[in-house]
């Protein structure tokens, strides 16, 4: 096919290796070196965001020369579009490897040390990857000691002042996002990558995702509210020291995590893989067993479909004041869904009533917005187990339309008194405005 088989008069295309989104990846031979390379080409009619991300990945990769980061060859523009040439890798992604066979503890530690070295190199240059996940981790020849970090398309320099992400577009992969990333924060530092690396470490050790759900709202909400189980509860042969390190990497507050991947690497040097002596007591471990709570209520709401309405609603002082008046905390998730949490400080009846008032206040501000209210209750030390509550809320939200009602679950309904009218509509519970306004 002549020039169709040549990219930039340098790369002789052997065949198509893969395609996704606006880009295609070709296996090719580099006429300059004679080596096999992967050439990623942006074709068709890419968006401005696609072009910016492609150019940014090329510019960032050009800065690195690290054995655990895919090697940059060159990039540029040709008649068919932008292109980026990288070393050709034979093997499989970590996702593919885990689907075939689990990693041993020693293989996991080897893999994560290599990733920590690669990320540490990036962090030292002020760069945050923002999408560390098994699909972006490559094992050359399927071997853990030959790990390569891929896809710097959404990586960001900490000094960068502009953010190219459109409203409502999720940057990153929900099950591997740090809480601050799940909230849609734009100023994500190296500790965000540390959290993601902790999710990868958890997945490799346990065979399970640290945060999983049926849809994006459930996953993002769990990242914010639910603690991953201790690794040793799923794999008892893991050492206490490694278990403690994973827990620290998955801390909700960035300040409680290692500051960057180089600190993780140092900690891995002192953490054994299999059982060892009990680790010293840490502030993180203590933080999981302090408060006693009776009820945790959460409200979930899907965003308006258009970006302008999303921004206007999120910025609404009336909405925020209505939520704050009931003691609620508003978090806007990365997909622009809204999460409101209300921790119980009184009886379950008081907590349910306060949450119901908050839900109705949100509905009054935005009547067409689907709103659901669910709760986890029980007198217990530590955190209320929120996973099932979140799944219930997300499932309920998925079945709700803009019907003008606030949908609730059975837990909330069971604690609401005569001030609220609970109705059943098509098998779903909902509440209307309370019959009395004097609370």
DRENDO-1510 file (C-alpha; in Angstrom, 1 decimal, always signed):
<recs>
REC; n; res; u; v; w
REC; 1; UNK; +0.0; +0.0; +0.0 .
REC; 2; UNK; +3.0; +2.3; -0.4 .
REC; 3; UNK; +3.1; +5.2; +2.0 .
REC; 4; UNK; +0.2; +3.7; +4.0 .
REC; 5; UNK; +2.7; +1.2; +5.3 .
REC; 6; UNK; +5.2; +3.9; +6.3 .
REC; 7; UNK; +4.8; +6.4; +9.1 .
REC; 8; UNK; +6.9; +9.7; +9.0 .
REC; 9; UNK; +9.1; +8.2; +6.3 .
REC; 10; UNK; +10.8; +6.2; +9.1 .
REC; 11; UNK; +8.6; +3.5; +10.4 .
REC; 12; UNK; +7.7; +0.5; +8.2 .
REC; 13; UNK; +4.4; -0.8; +9.5 .
REC; 14; UNK; +4.2; -4.5; +10.1 .
REC; 15; UNK; +0.6; -4.6; +11.3 .
REC; 16; UNK; -2.0; -3.2; +13.6 .
REC; 17; UNK; -1.3; -4.1; +17.2 .
REC; 18; UNK; -4.4; -2.4; +18.8 .
REC; 19; UNK; -6.8; +0.4; +18.6 .
REC; 20; UNK; -8.9; +2.4; +21.1 .
REC; 21; UNK; -10.5; +5.8; +21.3 .
REC; 22; UNK; -9.0; +8.1; +18.8 .
REC; 23; UNK; -5.6; +6.3; +18.6 .
REC; 24; UNK; -4.2; +3.2; +16.9 .
REC; 25; UNK; -1.0; +1.4; +17.7 .
REC; 26; UNK; +1.1; -0.3; +15.0 .
REC; 27; UNK; +4.0; -2.7; +15.2 .
REC; 28; UNK; +6.7; -1.3; +12.9 .
REC; 29; UNK; +10.4; -1.4; +12.1 .
REC; 30; UNK; +12.5; +1.7; +12.8 .
REC; 31; UNK; +14.6; +2.4; +9.7 .
REC; 32; UNK; +17.1; +4.3; +11.8 .
REC; 33; UNK; +17.9; +1.5; +14.3 .
REC; 34; UNK; +16.4; -1.6; +12.7 .
REC; 35; UNK; +14.5; -2.3; +15.9 .
REC; 36; UNK; +10.9; -3.2; +16.3 .
REC; 37; UNK; +8.9; -0.3; +17.8 .
REC; 38; UNK; +5.3; +0.5; +18.7 .
REC; 39; UNK; +3.9; +3.6; +16.9 .
REC; 40; UNK; +0.8; +5.2; +18.4 .
REC; 41; UNK; -1.0; +7.3; +15.9 .
REC; 42; UNK; -3.8; +9.8; +16.5 .
REC; 43; UNK; -6.1; +9.8; +13.5 .
REC; 44; UNK; -9.5; +10.8; +12.3 .
REC; 45; UNK; -11.0; +13.8; +13.9 .
REC; 46; UNK; -9.7; +13.9; +17.4 .
REC; 47; UNK; -11.0; +16.4; +19.9 .
REC; 48; UNK; -8.8; +19.2; +21.3 .
REC; 49; UNK; -8.6; +17.2; +24.5 .
REC; 50; UNK; -7.4; +14.1; +22.6 .
REC; 51; UNK; -4.7; +16.1; +20.9 .
REC; 52; UNK; -3.6; +17.8; +24.1 .
REC; 53; UNK; -3.3; +14.5; +26.0 .
REC; 54; UNK; -1.4; +12.8; +23.1 .
REC; 55; UNK; +1.0; +15.7; +22.9 .
REC; 56; UNK; +1.5; +15.7; +26.7 .
REC; 57; UNK; +2.2; +12.0; +26.8 .
REC; 58; UNK; +4.8; +12.4; +24.2 .
REC; 59; UNK; +6.4; +15.4; +25.8 .
REC; 60; UNK; +6.5; +13.7; +29.3 .
REC; 61; UNK; +7.9; +10.4; +28.0 .
REC; 62; UNK; +10.7; +12.2; +26.2 .
REC; 63; UNK; +11.9; +13.4; +29.6 .
REC; 64; UNK; +12.5; +9.9; +31.0 .
REC; 65; UNK; +15.0; +7.1; +30.6 .
REC; 66; UNK; +14.1; +4.5; +33.2 .
REC; 67; UNK; +14.1; +0.7; +32.8 .
REC; 68; UNK; +10.6; +0.5; +34.4 .
REC; 69; UNK; +9.0; +3.2; +32.1 .
REC; 70; UNK; +8.3; +2.4; +28.5 .
REC; 71; UNK; +11.1; +3.8; +26.4 .
REC; 72; UNK; +10.4; +6.9; +24.2 .
REC; 73; UNK; +11.8; +6.8; +20.7 .
REC; 74; UNK; +10.4; +10.0; +19.0 .
REC; 75; UNK; +7.2; +11.8; +18.2 .
REC; 76; UNK; +5.9; +14.2; +15.7 .
REC; 77; UNK; +3.3; +14.9; +13.1 .
REC; 78; UNK; +2.8; +13.3; +9.7 .
REC; 79; UNK; +0.0; +13.6; +7.1 .
REC; 80; UNK; -2.1; +11.0; +8.8 .
REC; 81; UNK; -1.9; +12.7; +12.2 .
REC; 82; UNK; +0.2; +12.9; +15.4 .
REC; 83; UNK; +2.4; +9.9; +16.2 .
REC; 84; UNK; +4.5; +8.7; +19.1 .
REC; 85; UNK; +7.0; +5.9; +18.7 .
REC; 86; UNK; +8.0; +3.8; +21.7 .
REC; 87; UNK; +9.9; +0.5; +22.4 .
REC; 88; UNK; +8.0; -2.6; +21.4 .
REC; 89; UNK; +7.1; -4.8; +24.3 .
REC; 90; UNK; +6.4; -8.5; +24.2 .
REC; 91; UNK; +4.4; -9.9; +27.1 .
REC; 92; UNK; +1.1; -9.0; +28.8 .
REC; 93; UNK; -0.5; -6.4; +31.0 .
REC; 94; UNK; -0.8; -7.0; +34.7 .
REC; 95; UNK; -4.6; -7.3; +34.2 .
REC; 96; UNK; -4.0; -10.1; +31.8 .
REC; 97; UNK; -1.5; -11.8; +34.0 .
REC; 98; UNK; -3.8; -11.7; +37.1 .
REC; 99; UNK; -6.6; -13.1; +35.0 .
REC; 100; UNK; -4.4; -16.1; +34.1 .
REC; 101; UNK; -2.5; -16.8; +37.3 .
REC; 102; UNK; -2.0; -15.0; +40.7 .
REC; 103; UNK; +1.3; -13.5; +41.7 .
REC; 104; UNK; +3.2; -14.9; +44.6 .
REC; 105; UNK; +4.1; -12.6; +47.5 .
REC; 106; UNK; +7.7; -12.4; +46.3 .
REC; 107; UNK; +6.6; -11.6; +42.7 .
REC; 108; UNK; +4.3; -9.0; +44.0 .
REC; 109; UNK; +7.0; -7.3; +46.0 .
REC; 110; UNK; +9.4; -7.4; +43.0 .
REC; 111; UNK; +6.7; -5.9; +40.8 .
REC; 112; UNK; +5.7; -3.1; +43.2 .
REC; 113; UNK; +9.4; -2.2; +43.9 .
REC; 114; UNK; +9.9; -1.7; +40.2 .
REC; 115; UNK; +6.8; +0.4; +39.9 .
REC; 116; UNK; +7.8; +2.5; +42.9 .
REC; 117; UNK; +11.2; +3.1; +41.3 .
REC; 118; UNK; +9.5; +4.3; +38.1 .
REC; 119; UNK; +7.0; +6.5; +39.9 .
REC; 120; UNK; +9.7; +7.8; +42.2 .
REC; 121; UNK; +11.6; +9.0; +39.2 .
REC; 122; UNK; +8.4; +10.7; +37.9 .
REC; 123; UNK; +7.6; +12.2; +41.3 .
REC; 124; UNK; +11.2; +13.6; +41.7 .
REC; 125; UNK; +10.5; +15.5; +38.5 .
REC; 126; UNK; +7.3; +16.9; +39.8 .
REC; 127; UNK; +5.1; +14.6; +37.7 .
REC; 128; UNK; +2.0; +12.7; +38.8 .
REC; 129; UNK; +0.8; +9.7; +36.6 .
REC; 130; UNK; -2.8; +9.8; +37.8 .
REC; 131; UNK; -3.8; +6.5; +36.3 .
REC; 132; UNK; -1.8; +3.7; +37.9 .
REC; 133; UNK; -3.7; +0.5; +37.4 .
REC; 134; UNK; -3.1; -3.1; +36.2 .
REC; 135; UNK; -4.1; -2.2; +32.6 .
REC; 136; UNK; -1.3; +0.4; +32.5 .
REC; 137; UNK; +1.3; -2.0; +33.9 .
REC; 138; UNK; +3.1; -4.3; +31.5 .
REC; 139; UNK; +5.1; -7.4; +32.3 .
REC; 140; UNK; +7.7; -8.1; +29.6 .
REC; 141; UNK; +7.6; -11.8; +28.9 .
REC; 142; UNK; +5.0; -12.0; +31.6 .
REC; 143; UNK; +7.7; -11.6; +34.3 .
REC; 144; UNK; +7.3; -9.5; +37.4 .
REC; 145; UNK; +10.9; -8.3; +37.4 .
REC; 146; UNK; +10.5; -6.9; +33.9 .
REC; 147; UNK; +7.7; -4.4; +34.7 .
REC; 148; UNK; +7.0; -1.3; +32.6 .
REC; 149; UNK; +4.7; +1.6; +33.5 .
REC; 150; UNK; +2.6; +2.7; +30.5 .
REC; 151; UNK; +0.2; +5.4; +29.4 .
REC; 152; UNK; +1.1; +8.9; +30.5 .
REC; 153; UNK; -1.8; +10.4; +28.6 .
REC; 154; UNK; -3.4; +12.0; +31.7 .
REC; 155; UNK; -0.2; +12.5; +33.7 .
REC; 156; UNK; +0.3; +16.0; +34.9 .
REC; 157; UNK; +3.2; +18.2; +36.0 .
REC; 158; UNK; +2.6; +19.7; +39.4 .
REC; 159; UNK; +3.7; +23.1; +38.0 .
REC; 160; UNK; +1.0; +23.0; +35.3 .
REC; 161; UNK; -1.6; +25.7; +35.7 .
REC; 162; UNK; -4.2; +24.5; +33.3 .
REC; 163; UNK; -6.4; +21.4; +33.5 .
REC; 164; UNK; -7.8; +20.2; +30.2 .
REC; 165; UNK; -10.5; +17.9; +31.6 .
REC; 166; UNK; -14.0; +18.7; +30.6 .
REC; 167; UNK; -16.7; +18.9; +33.2 .
REC; 168; UNK; -18.1; +15.5; +34.0 .
REC; 169; UNK; -15.3; +13.6; +32.4 .
REC; 170; UNK; -13.6; +11.2; +34.8 .
REC; 171; UNK; -9.8; +11.5; +34.8 .
REC; 172; UNK; -8.4; +8.2; +36.0 .
REC; 173; UNK; -9.9; +4.8; +36.7 .
REC; 174; UNK; -12.5; +4.8; +39.5 .
REC; 175; UNK; -11.4; +1.6; +41.4 .
REC; 176; UNK; -7.8; +2.9; +41.6 .
REC; 177; UNK; -8.4; +6.6; +42.3 .
REC; 178; UNK; -7.4; +8.3; +45.5 .
REC; 179; UNK; -10.2; +9.9; +47.5 .
REC; 180; UNK; -9.2; +13.4; +46.5 .
REC; 181; UNK; -9.2; +12.3; +42.8 .
REC; 182; UNK; -12.6; +10.6; +43.3 .
REC; 183; UNK; -13.9; +14.0; +44.5 .
REC; 184; UNK; -12.7; +15.6; +41.3 .
REC; 185; UNK; -10.0; +17.6; +42.9 .
REC; 186; UNK; -7.6; +19.0; +40.3 .
REC; 187; UNK; -4.6; +19.5; +42.5 .
REC; 188; UNK; -3.5; +15.8; +42.8 .
REC; 189; UNK; +0.0; +15.3; +44.1 .
REC; 190; UNK; +2.3; +12.2; +44.4 .
REC; 191; UNK; +0.2; +10.8; +47.2 .
REC; 192; UNK; -2.6; +10.2; +44.8 .
REC; 193; UNK; -0.3; +7.8; +42.9 .
REC; 194; UNK; +0.7; +6.2; +46.2 .
REC; 195; UNK; -2.9; +5.4; +46.9 .
REC; 196; UNK; -3.3; +3.9; +43.4 .
REC; 197; UNK; -0.2; +1.9; +43.8 .
REC; 198; UNK; -1.6; +0.7; +47.1 .
REC; 199; UNK; -4.7; -0.5; +45.2 .
REC; 200; UNK; -2.5; -2.4; +42.8 .
REC; 201; UNK; -0.6; -4.0; +45.7 .
REC; 202; UNK; -3.9; -5.0; +47.4 .
REC; 203; UNK; -5.1; -6.5; +44.1 .
REC; 204; UNK; -1.9; -8.5; +43.6 .
REC; 205; UNK; -1.9; -9.8; +47.1 .
REC; 206; UNK; -5.5; -10.7; +47.6 .
REC; 207; UNK; -6.8; -11.3; +44.1 .
REC; 208; UNK; -9.6; -8.8; +44.8 .
REC; 209; UNK; -10.2; -5.1; +44.1 .
REC; 210; UNK; -9.8; -2.8; +47.1 .
REC; 211; UNK; -12.9; -0.9; +45.9 .
REC; 212; UNK; -15.5; -2.5; +43.7 .
REC; 213; UNK; -19.1; -1.7; +42.7 .
REC; 214; UNK; -21.7; -2.2; +40.1 .
REC; 215; UNK; -21.3; +1.3; +38.7 .
REC; 216; UNK; -19.1; +4.3; +38.8 .
REC; 217; UNK; -21.1; +6.0; +41.6 .
REC; 218; UNK; -20.8; +3.0; +43.9 .
REC; 219; UNK; -17.1; +2.7; +43.3 .
REC; 220; UNK; -16.3; +6.4; +43.8 .
REC; 221; UNK; -18.4; +6.5; +46.9 .
REC; 222; UNK; -16.6; +3.5; +48.4 .
REC; 223; UNK; -13.3; +5.1; +47.7 .
REC; 224; UNK; -14.4; +8.0; +49.8 .
REC; 225; UNK; -16.3; +6.2; +52.6 .
REC; 226; UNK; -15.3; +2.6; +52.9 .
REC; 227; UNK; -12.0; +1.3; +54.2 .
REC; 228; UNK; -10.5; -1.6; +52.3 .
REC; 229; UNK; -10.3; -4.7; +54.5 .
REC; 230; UNK; -6.9; -5.6; +56.0 .
REC; 231; UNK; -4.9; -7.7; +53.5 .
REC; 232; UNK; -4.3; -10.3; +56.2 .
REC; 233; UNK; -8.0; -10.9; +56.6 .
REC; 234; UNK; -8.0; -12.2; +53.0 .
REC; 235; UNK; -4.5; -13.6; +52.8 .
REC; 236; UNK; -3.2; -14.6; +56.3 .
REC; 237; UNK; +0.3; -15.5; +55.1 .
REC; 238; UNK; +1.1; -11.9; +54.3 .
REC; 239; UNK; +3.3; -10.3; +56.9 .
REC; 240; UNK; +1.9; -7.8; +59.4 .
REC; 241; UNK; +4.5; -5.2; +58.2 .
REC; 242; UNK; +3.3; -5.5; +54.6 .
REC; 243; UNK; -0.3; -5.4; +55.7 .
REC; 244; UNK; +0.4; -2.2; +57.6 .
REC; 245; UNK; +2.1; -0.6; +54.6 .
REC; 246; UNK; -0.9; -1.4; +52.3 .
REC; 247; UNK; -3.2; +0.2; +54.9 .
REC; 248; UNK; -1.0; +3.3; +55.1 .
REC; 249; UNK; -0.9; +3.6; +51.3 .
REC; 250; UNK; -4.8; +3.4; +51.3 .
REC; 251; UNK; -5.3; +6.0; +54.0 .
REC; 252; UNK; -8.2; +8.3; +53.1 .
REC; 253; UNK; -6.3; +11.5; +54.1 .
REC; 254; UNK; -3.2; +12.2; +51.9 .
REC; 255; UNK; -1.3; +13.4; +55.0 .
REC; 256; UNK; -1.5; +9.8; +56.4 .
REC; 257; UNK; +0.1; +8.2; +53.3 .
REC; 258; UNK; +3.8; +8.0; +52.3 .
REC; 259; UNK; +4.7; +11.3; +50.7 .
REC; 260; UNK; +5.7; +9.8; +47.3 .
REC; 261; UNK; +6.8; +6.6; +45.7 .
REC; 262; UNK; +10.3; +6.9; +46.9 .
REC; 263; UNK; +9.1; +6.7; +50.4 .
REC; 264; UNK; +7.0; +3.7; +49.5 .
REC; 265; UNK; +10.2; +2.1; +48.0 .
REC; 266; UNK; +12.1; +2.7; +51.3 .
REC; 267; UNK; +9.2; +1.2; +53.3 .
REC; 268; UNK; +9.2; -1.9; +51.0 .
REC; 269; UNK; +12.8; -2.4; +51.8 .
REC; 270; UNK; +11.9; -2.9; +55.4 .
REC; 271; UNK; +8.7; -4.9; +54.8 .
REC; 272; UNK; +9.0; -8.7; +54.6 .
REC; 273; UNK; +6.6; -10.6; +52.4 .
REC; 274; UNK; +5.5; -13.5; +54.6 .
REC; 275; UNK; +4.7; -13.5; +58.3 .
REC; 276; UNK; +7.0; -11.7; +60.6 .
REC; 277; UNK; +6.8; -10.2; +64.1 .
REC; 278; UNK; +3.8; -7.9; +64.9 .
REC; 279; UNK; +4.4; -4.4; +63.6 .
REC; 280; UNK; +4.5; -1.4; +65.9 .
REC; 281; UNK; +1.2; +0.3; +66.7 .
REC; 282; UNK; +0.6; +3.1; +64.2 .
REC; 283; UNK; -1.6; +6.1; +64.2 .
REC; 284; UNK; -3.4; +4.8; +61.2 .
REC; 285; UNK; -4.4; +1.5; +62.9 .
REC; 286; UNK; -5.7; +3.4; +65.9 .
REC; 287; UNK; -7.8; +5.7; +63.7 .
REC; 288; UNK; -10.0; +2.8; +62.6 .
REC; 289; UNK; -11.2; +1.8; +66.0 .
REC; 290; UNK; -12.1; +5.1; +67.8 .
REC; 291; UNK; -15.5; +6.6; +67.1 .
REC; 292; UNK; -18.7; +4.9; +68.1 .
REC; 293; UNK; -21.6; +5.6; +65.7 .
REC; 294; UNK; -25.2; +4.7; +65.6 .
REC; 295; UNK; -26.1; +5.6; +62.0 .
REC; 296; UNK; -24.5; +6.8; +58.8 .
REC; 297; UNK; -26.8; +8.3; +56.2 .
REC; 298; UNK; -25.8; +9.0; +52.6 .
REC; 299; UNK; -27.6; +10.8; +49.9 .
REC; 300; UNK; -26.7; +10.2; +46.2 .
REC; 301; UNK; -27.8; +12.2; +43.2 .
REC; 302; UNK; -27.0; +12.1; +39.5 .
REC; 303; UNK; -25.9; +15.3; +37.9 .
REC; 304; UNK; -27.9; +17.3; +35.3 .
REC; 305; UNK; -27.1; +16.2; +31.8 .
REC; 306; UNK; -25.6; +19.5; +30.6 .
REC; 307; UNK; -22.3; +20.9; +31.9 .
REC; 308; UNK; -23.6; +24.4; +32.5 .
REC; 309; UNK; -26.4; +23.1; +34.8 .
REC; 310; UNK; -23.9; +20.9; +36.6 .
REC; 311; UNK; -21.6; +23.8; +37.4 .
REC; 312; UNK; -24.5; +26.0; +38.4 .
REC; 313; UNK; -25.9; +23.4; +40.8 .
REC; 314; UNK; -22.5; +22.6; +42.4 .
REC; 315; UNK; -21.8; +26.3; +42.9 .
REC; 316; UNK; -25.3; +27.0; +44.3 .
REC; 317; UNK; -25.0; +28.7; +47.7 .
REC; 318; UNK; -28.6; +27.8; +48.4 .
REC; 319; UNK; -27.9; +24.1; +47.9 .
REC; 320; UNK; -24.8; +24.2; +50.1 .
REC; 321; UNK; -26.5; +26.1; +52.8 .
REC; 322; UNK; -29.5; +23.7; +52.8 .
REC; 323; UNK; -27.1; +20.7; +53.2 .
REC; 324; UNK; -25.0; +22.5; +55.9 .
REC; 325; UNK; -28.1; +23.4; +57.9 .
REC; 326; UNK; -28.7; +19.7; +58.5 .
REC; 327; UNK; -25.0; +18.9; +59.3 .
REC; 328; UNK; -24.4; +17.3; +56.0 .
REC; 329; UNK; -21.1; +17.2; +54.1 .
REC; 330; UNK; -21.3; +17.6; +50.3 .
REC; 331; UNK; -18.8; +15.9; +48.0 .
REC; 332; UNK; -19.0; +16.3; +44.2 .
REC; 333; UNK; -17.7; +13.0; +42.7 .
REC; 334; UNK; -15.4; +12.9; +39.7 .
REC; 335; UNK; -18.4; +12.1; +37.4 .
REC; 336; UNK; -20.2; +15.2; +38.9 .
REC; 337; UNK; -22.7; +13.0; +40.9 .
REC; 338; UNK; -23.3; +14.4; +44.4 .
REC; 339; UNK; -22.7; +12.6; +47.6 .
REC; 340; UNK; -23.9; +13.9; +51.0 .
REC; 341; UNK; -22.9; +12.2; +54.2 .
REC; 342; UNK; -24.5; +12.7; +57.6 .
REC; 343; UNK; -23.1; +10.9; +60.6 .
REC; 344; UNK; -25.5; +10.2; +63.4 .
REC; 345; UNK; -24.9; +12.0; +66.6 .
REC; 346; UNK; -28.3; +11.3; +68.3 .
REC; 347; UNK; -30.8; +8.4; +68.1 .
REC; 348; UNK; -31.4; +6.6; +64.9 .
REC; 349; UNK; -34.8; +8.3; +64.7 .
REC; 350; UNK; -33.1; +11.8; +65.0 .
REC; 351; UNK; -30.5; +10.9; +62.4 .
REC; 352; UNK; -33.1; +9.6; +59.9 .
REC; 353; UNK; -35.2; +12.7; +60.3 .
REC; 354; UNK; -32.3; +15.0; +59.8 .
REC; 355; UNK; -31.2; +13.1; +56.7 .
REC; 356; UNK; -34.8; +13.2; +55.3 .
REC; 357; UNK; -34.9; +16.9; +55.8 .
REC; 358; UNK; -31.6; +17.3; +54.0 .
REC; 359; UNK; -32.9; +15.2; +51.1 .
REC; 360; UNK; -36.1; +17.2; +50.8 .
REC; 361; UNK; -34.1; +20.5; +51.0 .
REC; 362; UNK; -31.9; +19.3; +48.1 .
REC; 363; UNK; -35.1; +18.3; +46.2 .
REC; 364; UNK; -36.6; +21.8; +46.8 .
REC; 365; UNK; -33.5; +23.5; +45.3 .
REC; 366; UNK; -33.4; +21.1; +42.3 .
REC; 367; UNK; -36.8; +19.4; +41.8 .
REC; 368; UNK; -35.8; +17.5; +38.7 .
REC; 369; UNK; -32.7; +16.0; +40.3 .
REC; 370; UNK; -33.0; +12.3; +41.2 .
REC; 371; UNK; -32.2; +11.9; +44.9 .
REC; 372; UNK; -31.9; +8.7; +47.0 .
REC; 373; UNK; -31.3; +8.4; +50.7 .
REC; 374; UNK; -30.0; +5.2; +52.4 .
REC; 375; UNK; -28.5; +4.4; +55.7 .
REC; 376; UNK; -26.4; +1.9; +57.7 .
REC; 377; UNK; -27.3; +1.6; +61.3 .
REC; 378; UNK; -26.2; -0.2; +64.4 .
REC; 379; UNK; -24.4; +0.5; +67.7 .
REC; 380; UNK; -20.9; -0.6; +67.1 .
REC; 381; UNK; -17.3; +0.5; +67.6 .
REC; 382; UNK; -15.4; +1.5; +64.5 .
REC; 383; UNK; -17.0; +2.5; +61.2 .
REC; 384; UNK; -20.4; +1.4; +60.1 .
REC; 385; UNK; -19.9; -1.2; +57.3 .
REC; 386; UNK; -20.7; +1.1; +54.4 .
REC; 387; UNK; -20.1; -1.2; +51.4 .
REC; 388; UNK; -23.6; -2.8; +51.3 .
REC; 389; UNK; -25.2; +0.6; +52.1 .
REC; 390; UNK; -23.4; +2.2; +49.2 .
REC; 391; UNK; -24.3; -0.7; +46.8 .
REC; 392; UNK; -27.9; -0.3; +47.9 .
REC; 393; UNK; -27.9; +3.4; +47.3 .
REC; 394; UNK; -26.3; +3.1; +43.9 .
REC; 395; UNK; -28.7; +0.5; +42.8 .
REC; 396; UNK; -31.6; +2.6; +44.0 .
REC; 397; UNK; -30.3; +5.6; +42.1 .
REC; 398; UNK; -29.9; +3.6; +39.0 .
REC; 399; UNK; -33.6; +2.8; +39.0 .
REC; 400; UNK; -34.8; +6.4; +39.7 .
REC; 401; UNK; -36.0; +8.9; +37.2 .
REC; 402; UNK; -36.8; +12.6; +37.7 .
REC; 403; UNK; -40.2; +11.7; +39.2 .
REC; 404; UNK; -40.3; +14.5; +41.7 .
REC; 405; UNK; -39.9; +12.2; +44.7 .
REC; 406; UNK; -37.0; +11.4; +47.1 .
REC; 407; UNK; -36.4; +7.7; +47.2 .
REC; 408; UNK; -35.4; +6.0; +50.4 .
REC; 409; UNK; -34.5; +2.6; +51.7 .
REC; 410; UNK; -36.1; +0.4; +54.3 .
REC; 411; UNK; -33.7; +1.5; +57.0 .
REC; 412; UNK; -34.6; +5.1; +56.7 .
REC; 413; UNK; -38.3; +4.3; +56.3 .
REC; 414; UNK; -38.2; +2.3; +59.5 .
REC; 415; UNK; -37.0; +5.2; +61.6 .
REC; 416; UNK; -39.1; +8.0; +60.2 .
REC; 417; UNK; -42.0; +9.2; +62.4 .
REC; 418; UNK; -45.4; +10.7; +61.6 .
REC; 419; UNK; -43.9; +14.0; +60.5 .
REC; 420; UNK; -43.0; +12.4; +57.1 .
REC; 421; UNK; -45.3; +10.7; +54.7 .
REC; 422; UNK; -43.7; +7.5; +53.3 .
REC; 423; UNK; -45.3; +6.3; +50.0 .
REC; 424; UNK; -44.7; +3.2; +47.9 .
REC; 425; UNK; -44.6; +3.8; +44.1 .
REC; 426; UNK; -43.9; +1.0; +41.7 .
REC; 427; UNK; -42.3; -1.0; +44.6 .
REC; 428; UNK; -40.0; +1.9; +45.6 .
REC; 429; UNK; -40.3; +3.9; +48.9 .
REC; 430; UNK; -40.3; +7.6; +48.7 .
REC; 431; UNK; -41.0; +10.6; +51.0 .
REC; 432; UNK; -42.8; +13.8; +50.4 .
REC; 433; UNK; -42.5; +17.1; +52.2 .
REC; 434; UNK; -43.1; +16.6; +56.0 .
REC; 435; UNK; -46.5; +17.3; +57.4 .
REC; 436; UNK; -45.0; +19.6; +60.0 .
REC; 437; UNK; -42.3; +22.2; +59.8 .
REC; 438; UNK; -41.4; +22.7; +63.5 .
REC; 439; UNK; -38.4; +20.6; +64.2 .
</recs>
